[in-house]
């Protein structure tokens, strides 16, 4: 019972507003409020955006035969099960149907394609795969996981992740370890956006104790120039991948309603690091648990603002390249569907 890309869920958005989002950053306007508040838009997203490649988690979760993880995709559930040959298999459990779903593992990330029609998964991940390989993500193991229920649209959470202008006021501990103006934006082939930030002088990692609470070694093979870098990437539509010198943090976003999203956050470390007698991930986990909760509060306030009568989409600041890049992927998917519907209407009239 595969969900088809391009199904008939209604998407009534003004193509002029979507085209405005796709303008160059200095002239672009943010996504229209309906993108965050209209249930019909979410229905369309679940049948189209979340019917292509979606990140379910990390391959180590199903590395043993018979091991499995389950994710809710709208009204359906996707089960990913560890296979005898080591390759995971995915199934869509909807009503009485248990259809096998196309799946792939790229850079340690489990991707599923409920539609069966998405482009090649390597093409979807693109050049981001090179950095996932550099940080040995496929070889890392999970040490901790937390699930959050956030009263905000999934896109508001992704937008928040993609900018740090709010960091000095909202995340003082984070900003003390990494200046929001540091680093650079990266781009390249693939359905992703993001870039780097640099640790401040004296900070050795992102965690409690002013970035000095742990003696964890860096991820094996990282070059010296990467030991003070942290990379933040959004892999469209629902994976937020944070590459740290000594661990990787993965968020996956699971829409529940226009104003509610389940967020799974997981922390991955080198197997040799986990095997150490002094291994303790709490400095990183507790640090990011606090930052996560601070972010969720901002996202929830943003969601309330979008729903306010008279709200009008604003402009991007010059520092919001990654937000604009993410919104452009969303707007492009909307606009393609709106234009396709318009062409069908013209053909019907003709």
Buried (B, 14 or more C-beta within 10 A) or exposed (E): EBBEBBBEBEBEBEBEBBBBBBBEBEEBBBBBBBBBBBEBBBBBBBBBBBBBBBBBBBBBBBEEEEBBBEBEBBEBEBBBBBEEEEEBBBBBBBEEEEEEBBBBBBBBBBBBBBBBBBEEBEEBBBEBBEBBBBBBBBBBBBBBBBEBEBBBBBBBBBBBBBBBEBBBEBBEBBBBBBBBEBBEEBBEEBBBBBBBBBBBEEBBBBBBEEBBBBEBEBBEEBEEEBBBBBBBBBBBBBBBBBBBBBBBBBBBBBBBEBBBBBBBBBBBBBEEBBEEEEBEBBBBBBBBBBBBEBBBBBBBEBBEEBBEEEBEBEEBEEBBBBBBBBBBBBBEBBBEBBEEBEEEEEEEEE
